[in-house]
Amino acid sequence: MSTATVSISNLGKTAIHSLSRIGDAWIFLFRILVESVKTPYEFNLFLKQMYSIGAQSILVVALVGGFTGAVLAVQGEYTLSQFGAEAFTGSAIALSLIRELGPVLTALMVNGRAGSAMTAELGIMKISEQIDALRAMGVNPIHHLMVPRLLAGTLSLPLLNGIFVCIGIAGGYIVSIHTLGLSAGTFMSVMMQAVEPIDVISGFIKATFFGFCIAWISCYRGWTCQFGAVGVNRATTSSVVTSSVTILILDYFLTSILTKLFMN
């Protein structure tokens, strides 16, 4: 068998395996959605996941948001001053954070902190046979483990995005006024005129989709984790990389769709 034939064969196997994994992930999501409408509702587990994914991510989200706003202020003022338009620094900061940087950076931070932890936790539960123990006790692991995580991830991201944007604007305001010497009144008035409700809504829509994808991918990677420490390591790494790439790709398509629908 020639080298070219072997290469084509390996490429075909890789493609079939990838398509199989994608199909399996969609089936897994369908099972979660079906279980999410069944009773009893695991409200206590949902609150626990909201705390783990949302509340424990506030510090890192706030820290990144504040310095992102500060950097935008410095770069925005420098760029706009070249055209004598430094008065529009406030609107540039607010729109950048609300439309793009807020949802994307919030999702990436939560993915790195909570998404990886979610995958590792579920992976360890699988290799230690805790999931099998739930089945033995008559508990559906999809309903008990995955549904609360998917709902918590979907709802936490918009809330964290709001915190990121608010602190980012505050950081940009402080740097603009106290370091760059811009007028506080001009900063706020221009920003209020530029930002419209649809900008805020589009940012929250993006954050909701990102949170859903992070929870879905993290749960799936933990659910399909291979046995052993190496399996958990690979599942966690794959989860973070896949979720990060998905966020960036999804951001492009959501931006295109939302721009055509609401901002023309």
NUMIVEX-684710 format. One line per 2 residues: for each residue x, y, z of N, C-alpha, C, CB. Coordinates in steps of 0.05 Angstrom, whole numbers. Glycine has a CB too. Layout:
<pts>
X:Y:Z:X:Y:Z:X:Y:Z:X:Y:Z ~ ...
</pts>
This chain:
<pts>
17:-24:0:0:0:0:18:25:0:-19:0:25 ~ 12:44:-18:28:67:-21:24:87:3:22:81:-47
43:105:5:41:125:26:17:143:23:67:143:27 ~ 11:150:-2:-12:167:-8:-38:153:1:-13:174:-38
-40:127:-5:-64:112:3:-67:111:33:-63:84:-8 ~ -45:107:47:-46:106:77:-54:133:88:-18:98:88
-44:155:76:-51:182:85:-80:188:81:-34:203:71 ~ -91:180:58:-119:184:52:-136:168:71:-126:177:23
-127:143:77:-142:126:95:-143:137:123:-130:98:96 ~ -120:147:132:-119:160:159:-136:185:160:-90:166:167
-136:200:139:-152:225:138:-182:218:139:-146:241:113 ~ -189:196:125:-217:188:126:-225:178:153:-222:166:106
-208:163:166:-214:154:193:-217:177:213:-193:135:203 ~ -200:197:210:-201:220:227:-227:236:223:-177:239:223
-235:239:198:-259:253:191:-284:239:202:-262:257:161 ~ -284:212:198:-307:197:208:-309:198:239:-305:167:199
-285:196:252:-285:198:281:-295:225:291:-256:192:292 ~ -286:246:277:-294:273:285:-324:277:282:-279:295:269
-335:268:259:-363:270:254:-379:254:274:-370:262:226 ~ -368:231:282:-382:214:302:-383:228:329:-367:187:304
-361:241:336:-360:255:362:-380:279:362:-332:265:368 ~ -381:293:339:-400:316:337:-429:306:340:-396:331:311
-435:284:326:-462:273:328:-468:264:356:-465:250:309 ~ -449:251:369:-452:242:396:-457:265:415:-428:226:406
-443:288:411:-447:311:428:-475:323:425:-426:333:420 ~ -486:323:400:-513:333:396:-533:314:409:-518:336:366
-529:288:407:-547:269:421:-546:274:451:-539:240:414 ~ -522:278:461:-519:284:490:-534:309:498:-489:287:497
-532:330:482:-547:354:487:-577:349:487:-540:376:467 ~ -586:334:467:-615:328:466:-625:313:491:-621:311:441
-609:295:501:-616:281:525:-618:300:549:-596:258:531 ~ -600:319:550:-601:339:572:-626:356:570:-576:357:572
-633:365:546:-656:381:543:-682:366:550:-658:391:514 ~ -683:340:543:-706:324:550:-708:321:580:-704:296:536
-686:316:593:-686:313:622:-692:339:637:-660:301:632 ~ -686:362:624:-690:387:637:-719:394:643:-677:409:621
-737:381:628:-766:387:632:-779:366:650:-781:388:605 ~ -764:347:660:-775:326:677:-772:334:706:-761:299:671
-790:325:722:-788:328:751:-776:303:764:-817:334:763 ~ -765:305:788:-764:329:805:-741:348:796:-760:322:834
-745:374:801:-724:393:794:-703:394:816:-737:421:789 ~ -678:393:807:-656:394:826:-648:422:832:-631:378:814
-666:437:847:-662:465:851:-637:470:869:-687:477:865 ~ -633:454:889:-609:458:906:-583:454:891:-610:439:930
-583:434:873:-559:430:856:-555:453:836:-561:403:841 ~ -578:464:827:-576:487:809:-564:511:823:-604:495:798
-572:516:848:-561:539:863:-531:534:869:-576:543:889 ~ -524:509:874:-496:503:879:-479:508:855:-493:474:888
-489:502:831:-474:507:807:-474:536:800:-486:491:784 ~ -495:551:806:-495:580:802:-473:593:819:-522:592:809
-470:583:843:-449:593:861:-421:586:850:-452:583:889 ~ -418:561:841:-392:552:831:-384:566:805:-392:522:827
-403:568:787:-397:580:761:-398:610:762:-416:569:740 ~ -418:621:775:-422:649:775:-409:665:797:-451:655:776
-416:659:822:-406:675:844:-376:673:847:-419:667:870 ~ -365:649:843:-336:646:847:-320:657:823:-330:617:851
-333:665:802:-319:677:779:-320:707:780:-331:667:753 ~ -334:719:799:-338:748:799:-311:762:801:-356:756:822
-294:753:819:-268:767:824:-252:769:799:-253:754:846 ~ -247:746:785:-231:747:761:-244:762:739:-225:718:752
-270:760:736:-285:776:716:-282:806:721:-314:767:715 ~ -286:814:747:-284:842:754:-256:853:749:-292:846:783
-236:837:756:-208:845:753:-201:849:723:-189:825:765 ~ -208:830:707:-203:832:678:-219:855:666:-209:805:664
-244:858:675:-261:879:664:-250:907:670:-289:877:675 ~ -241:911:695:-230:937:702:-206:945:686:-223:937:731
-187:926:683:-163:932:668:-168:934:637:-141:912:674 ~ -188:919:628:-195:921:599:-206:949:593:-216:899:592
-223:959:611:-233:986:607:-211:1007:608:-254:992:628 ~ -192:1003:627:-170:1021:629:-152:1022:604:-152:1014:653
-147:998:593:-131:996:568:-146:1009:545:-124:967:562 ~ -172:1004:543:-188:1016:522:-187:1047:524:-217:1006:523
-187:1057:548:-186:1086:552:-160:1098:541:-189:1094:581 ~ -138:1085:548:-112:1095:539:-109:1093:509:-89:1079:552
-116:1069:498:-113:1066:469:-134:1083:453:-117:1036:462 ~ -158:1084:464:-179:1099:450:-173:1129:450:-206:1095:464
-164:1140:472:-157:1168:473:-134:1175:455:-150:1177:502 ~ -114:1157:454:-91:1162:437:-99:1162:407:-69:1141:442
-115:1142:400:-123:1139:372:-142:1162:363:-137:1113:367 ~ -162:1168:380:-181:1188:373:-169:1216:373:-205:1187:392
-149:1220:390:-136:1247:391:-122:1253:365:-116:1248:414 ~ -115:1233:349:-102:1238:323:-121:1252:304:-93:1212:311
-147:1250:309:-168:1262:292:-183:1284:307:-187:1241:282 ~ -173:1291:331:-187:1312:346:-213:1303:357:-190:1336:330
-217:1277:361:-243:1266:370:-241:1252:397:-254:1247:349 ~ -222:1261:414:-219:1248:440:-244:1250:457:-195:1259:454
-262:1268:451:-286:1270:467:-304:1245:464:-302:1295:458 ~ -299:1230:443:-315:1206:439:-303:1181:452:-319:1201:409
-283:1185:469:-270:1162:482:-291:1146:498:-248:1172:500 ~ -309:1159:512:-328:1146:529:-346:1127:513:-345:1165:543
-356:1137:490:-373:1120:473:-358:1097:461:-385:1137:451 ~ -332:1101:454:-316:1079:443:-312:1057:464:-289:1090:433
-306:1065:488:-302:1046:510:-328:1030:515:-293:1060:536 ~ -350:1044:518:-375:1031:525:-385:1012:503:-397:1052:530
-384:1021:478:-394:1004:456:-375:980:452:-395:1020:430 ~ -349:983:455:-331:961:452:-336:940:473:-302:970:454
-340:949:498:-345:930:520:-373:917:517:-343:944:546 ~ -393:932:511:-420:922:511:-425:903:488:-441:944:510
-415:910:464:-421:894:441:-402:870:438:-419:911:416 ~ -377:873:444:-358:852:437:-341:842:460:-339:862:416
-325:860:471:-305:851:491:-317:839:516:-286:873:498 ~ -340:851:525:-352:841:549:-361:812:547:-376:858:556
-378:805:528:-387:777:526:-364:758:520:-407:775:504 ~ -346:765:502:-324:747:494:-305:742:516:-310:757:469
-294:764:528:-274:760:550:-287:747:574:-262:787:557 ~ -311:754:581:-325:741:603:-327:711:598:-353:753:608
-335:703:574:-337:675:568:-310:661:569:-349:671:540 ~ -290:673:559:-263:661:560:-253:658:588:-243:677:543
-258:677:605:-249:676:633:-265:654:648:-253:703:648 ~ -291:653:644:-307:632:657:-300:605:647:-337:638:654
-295:603:621:-287:577:609:-261:567:622:-284:580:579 ~ -242:585:625:-216:576:637:-219:569:666:-196:598:633
-236:583:681:-238:578:709:-259:556:716:-245:603:724 ~ -284:560:707:-306:543:714:-310:520:695:-332:558:717
-306:525:669:-310:503:649:-290:481:653:-307:514:621 ~ -265:488:657:-245:467:661:-250:451:687:-217:479:662
-259:466:708:-265:452:733:-289:434:730:-271:473:755 ~ -309:442:715:-332:425:710:-324:399:696:-353:440:693
-308:401:675:-299:378:661:-283:359:679:-282:385:636 ~ -264:370:694:-248:354:712:-264:340:733:-226:371:725
-284:355:744:-301:343:765:-317:319:754:-320:364:777 ~ -329:323:731:-345:302:719:-327:279:710:-362:312:696
-304:285:700:-285:264:692:-276:247:715:-261:276:678 ~ -270:260:738:-262:245:761:-285:228:772:-252:264:784
-310:239:771:-333:223:779:-336:199:762:-358:240:778 ~ -330:201:736:-333:178:718:-312:157:724:-332:187:689
-286:165:725:-265:145:729:-266:133:757:-238:158:723 ~ -278:147:776:-280:135:803:-307:120:806:-278:157:824
-322:117:784:-347:102:783:-369:114:800:-341:74:791 ~ -368:140:806:-390:152:820:-414:155:803:-381:180:830
-411:159:777:-434:160:759:-448:133:757:-425:169:731 ~ -432:112:756:-444:85:757:-459:80:783:-422:64:752
-448:91:805:-462:88:830:-489:102:830:-444:98:853 ~ -491:125:817:-516:139:815:-536:122:800:-513:166:802
-527:110:778:-545:92:763:-555:69:780:-532:82:738 ~ -536:57:796:-543:35:813:-564:42:834:-518:23:826
-564:68:842:-584:77:862:-610:86:849:-572:99:878 ~ -612:83:822:-636:91:808:-637:121:802:-659:84:824
-615:135:802:-614:163:796:-603:167:768:-596:179:817 ~ -618:183:752:-609:188:725:-586:209:726:-632:199:708
-562:202:718:-539:220:721:-542:245:702:-513:206:714 ~ -556:242:680:-560:265:662:-577:285:676:-574:256:635
-599:276:689:-617:295:703:-604:306:728:-643:280:710 ~ -589:290:742:-577:298:768:-552:315:764:-571:273:784
-536:309:745:-510:323:742:-509:344:720:-488:302:737 ~ -521:337:697:-517:354:673:-537:377:672:-519:338:648
-562:372:678:-583:392:675:-576:417:693:-610:381:683 ~ -570:414:719:-563:437:735:-539:453:724:-558:429:763
-520:439:713:-496:453:703:-502:468:677:-474:432:698 ~ -518:456:660:-525:470:635:-542:495:641:-540:451:616
-561:493:658:-578:516:665:-562:538:679:-602:508:682 ~ -545:529:698:-528:549:713:-509:563:694:-514:535:736
-496:548:677:-477:561:658:-491:580:640:-463:540:642 ~ -515:573:630:-530:591:612:-538:616:625:-554:576:601
-546:615:651:-556:638:665:-534:655:678:-576:630:686 ~ -511:642:684:-490:657:698:-475:676:680:-470:637:709
-471:668:655:-455:685:637:-467:713:632:-452:671:610 ~ -494:715:627:-504:743:623:-500:760:648:-534:742:617
-503:748:672:-500:764:697:-471:772:700:-508:747:721 ~ -452:754:695:-424:761:696:-416:781:675:-406:735:694
-429:779:652:-423:798:630:-431:826:639:-438:790:605 ~ -454:829:653:-462:855:663:-442:866:683:-489:852:677
-432:849:700:-411:858:719:-386:867:704:-404:836:739 ~ -378:851:685:-354:857:669:-356:885:656:-348:836:648
-379:889:643:-384:914:628:-384:938:647:-410:913:612 ~ -399:936:669:-401:958:688:-373:966:699:-420:951:710
-358:946:708:-332:952:720:-313:961:698:-321:927:734 ~ -315:950:673:-298:959:652:-303:988:645:-303:942:627
-328:997:644:-334:1025:639:-324:1042:662:-365:1029:635 ~ -327:1032:687:-317:1047:710:-286:1050:708:-324:1033:736
-272:1029:700:-243:1030:697:-235:1050:676:-232:1003:691 ~ -250:1049:653:-244:1068:632:-250:1097:640:-260:1062:607
-271:1101:656:-278:1128:666:-256:1139:684:-305:1127:681 ~ -247:1122:703:-226:1131:721:-201:1139:707:-220:1109:742
-192:1123:688:-167:1129:674:-171:1153:656:-159:1105:657 ~ -194:1155:643:-200:1178:625:-200:1204:640:-226:1174:610
-213:1205:663:-216:1230:677:-192:1237:694:-241:1228:695 ~ -181:1217:709:-160:1224:728:-132:1220:717:-163:1206:752
-129:1207:695:-102:1203:683:-99:1218:657:-97:1173:679 ~ -119:1216:640:-117:1229:613:-129:1257:613:-132:1212:593
-142:1265:634:-152:1292:636:-176:1299:619:-130:1310:628 ~ -192:1279:612:-217:1285:597:-238:1296:615:-226:1259:582
-258:1308:603:-280:1319:618:-300:1297:627:-295:1341:602 ~ -307:1297:652:-325:1277:662:-353:1280:650:-327:1278:693
-362:1304:648:-389:1309:636:-390:1300:607:-396:1338:638 ~ -369:1307:592:-368:1299:563:-367:1269:561:-344:1312:549
-351:1256:577:-348:1227:576:-375:1214:580:-329:1217:598 ~ -390:1222:600:-416:1209:606:-437:1216:586:-425:1217:634
-438:1241:577:-460:1249:559:-456:1236:532:-460:1280:556 ~ -432:1235:522:-427:1223:496:-433:1193:497:-397:1227:487
-425:1180:519:-430:1152:523:-460:1146:524:-416:1141:549 ~ -475:1162:538:-504:1158:541:-518:1162:514:-516:1177:561
-508:1180:498:-520:1185:471:-514:1162:452:-510:1211:460 ~ -490:1150:455:-481:1129:436:-493:1102:441:-451:1127:436
-497:1095:467:-506:1068:474:-536:1067:473:-496:1061:503 ~ -547:1048:459:-575:1043:456:-583:1017:469:-584:1044:426
-609:1014:476:-617:989:489:-610:964:473:-646:989:494 ~ -612:966:446:-606:942:430:-577:933:432:-613:948:401
-559:952:438:-531:945:442:-528:927:467:-513:970:446 ~ -542:934:488:-541:919:513:-554:892:509:-555:934:536
-577:891:495:-591:866:490:-574:847:474:-618:871:476 ~ -561:857:453:-544:840:436:-521:828:452:-533:855:412
-509:844:471:-488:834:488:-497:811:506:-476:856:504 ~ -521:814:517:-532:793:534:-540:769:518:-556:804:550
-549:772:494:-555:749:477:-530:733:472:-568:758:451 ~ -508:747:465:-483:733:460:-474:718:485:-461:753:452
-475:731:508:-466:719:533:-482:694:540:-468:739:557 ~ -508:694:534:-525:671:539:-517:647:522:-555:678:534
-513:652:496:-504:631:478:-476:620:487:-503:641:449 ~ -458:638:494:-431:629:503:-433:612:528:-413:653:508
-449:620:547:-452:604:571:-464:577:566:-470:619:591 ~ -483:576:548:-495:550:540:-474:532:528:-518:555:520
-458:542:509:-438:526:496:-416:517:515:-425:542:473 ~ -407:534:533:-387:526:553:-397:503:570:-379:550:571
-421:505:581:-432:484:598:-436:458:582:-459:493:610 ~ -446:461:558:-451:437:541:-425:422:535:-465:445:515
-405:437:525:-380:424:518:-365:413:542:-362:444:503 ~ -365:428:564:-352:419:588:-365:394:599:-352:441:610
-391:393:600:-405:369:609:-400:345:591:-435:374:611 ~ -400:350:565:-396:328:546:-368:317:548:-401:337:517
-348:334:551:-321:324:553:-316:309:579:-301:347:552 ~ -329:318:601:-327:303:626:-342:277:624:-338:320:648
-365:276:611:-381:252:608:-367:231:591:-408:259:595 ~ -351:239:571:-337:220:554:-308:217:561:-340:230:525
-300:225:585:-272:224:594:-263:195:594:-269:237:622 ~ -238:191:585:-225:165:586:-214:160:614:-203:163:565
-210:135:620:-201:128:648:-172:135:652:-206:98:653 ~ -166:142:677:-139:148:685:-134:178:686:-120:136:666
-112:186:699:-105:214:702:-101:227:675:-80:217:720 ~ -89:211:656:-84:222:630:-110:228:616:-68:202:613
-130:211:620:-157:216:608:-169:242:618:-175:193:613 ~ -168:247:644:-179:271:655:-163:295:644:-177:271:686
-137:293:643:-121:315:632:-128:322:604:-91:308:634 ~ -131:301:587:-138:306:559:-166:317:556:-136:280:543
-185:307:572:-212:317:571:-214:347:579:-231:301:589 ~ -199:354:600:-200:382:609:-187:400:588:-185:384:636
-164:392:577:-151:408:557:-169:411:532:-124:396:549 ~ -180:389:523:-197:390:500:-222:407:505:-206:362:493
-233:406:529:-256:423:535:-250:452:533:-266:416:563 ~ -228:461:545:-221:489:545:-215:499:517:-196:495:563
-200:483:501:-193:491:474:-218:492:456:-172:472:462 ~ -234:471:458:-258:470:441:-277:492:447:-272:443:444
-281:497:473:-300:518:481:-289:546:472:-304:518:511 ~ -264:551:475:-252:576:468:-255:581:438:-222:578:476
-249:561:422:-252:564:393:-281:568:385:-240:539:378 ~ -299:553:398:-328:555:393:-338:583:399:-344:534:409
-328:594:421:-337:622:429:-329:642:408:-324:630:456 ~ -305:640:398:-295:659:378:-310:656:351:-265:656:373
-314:631:343:-329:626:318:-358:635:321:-328:596:310 ~ -371:627:343:-398:635:348:-401:665:350:-409:622:373
-381:679:361:-383:708:363:-384:721:335:-358:718:378 ~ -370:710:316:-371:721:289:-399:719:277:-351:707:271
-411:695:279:-437:690:268:-459:706:282:-444:660:268 ~ -457:707:309:-477:723:324:-475:752:317:-474:718:354
-450:762:315:-446:790:308:-458:796:281:-417:798:308 ~ -454:779:262:-465:783:235:-495:783:235:-454:762:215
-507:763:249:-536:761:250:-549:784:265:-544:734:263 ~ -538:791:289:-550:812:305:-546:839:291:-537:813:332
-524:843:277:-520:869:263:-541:872:241:-492:870:251 ~ -546:851:226:-566:852:204:-594:856:215:-564:827:187
-600:843:238:-627:844:249:-634:870:263:-631:821:268 ~ -614:880:279:-621:902:297:-607:928:292:-616:893:324
-584:927:279:-567:951:279:-564:965:252:-540:944:289 ~ -580:957:233:-580:970:206:-598:995:207:-588:950:184
</pts>
